[in-house]
């Protein structure tokens, strides 16, 4: 089997137009830094220096404010379709000559860099043409379909093009990778078991949709900044902390928002 040469790029997806919490990615989150600042800074890691890094947003006028964030952290800035996020990612891949895109959502302040490197190492070492690569939980769900908010995913440009050719359903054009793992027989999908500390968990929510999420995550981030890069230690802290009752609020919001 012919294996195509792989060219990776790290693509952080961000926008200002959230309906539940406008401008959430640029609000002051920790120590005068926004979530976007923290995430982009994290990907300045020297192990990732060889990969192009792109902040991908929409062509909406309000999203132009994100350009200064991108440039100040050494990211390229790309504006694509506002509503067709699938096309936006295809355009990013084609513009920068990327065969595989490491997709990072900017509303996940606890995105785990070690796990991103694990995915990259797996892909680059593999002799297969992988279309989709991420972690899964005990139910076999890719972690993008959970509330964990600590994992990225890698998707091939060819797979994105195939989705674009296969469906006009707005759901799949808004949620970039859903079609791929819902049609596994049509793609080469690889899911790695998530770390034991979160593999069975359905009560952890580390992503941000609304103001309550934002305030909870900001509080948690400030308290765990020395250990938050270690998934096991972060989850242990959440489990043992009683003062803020993190898990109760997380569970309440998991029940509010479906994935």
Order of alpha helices (4+ residues) and beta strands (2+ residues): beta-beta-beta-alpha-beta-alpha-beta-alpha-beta-alpha-beta-beta-alpha-alpha-alpha-beta-alpha-alpha-alpha-alpha
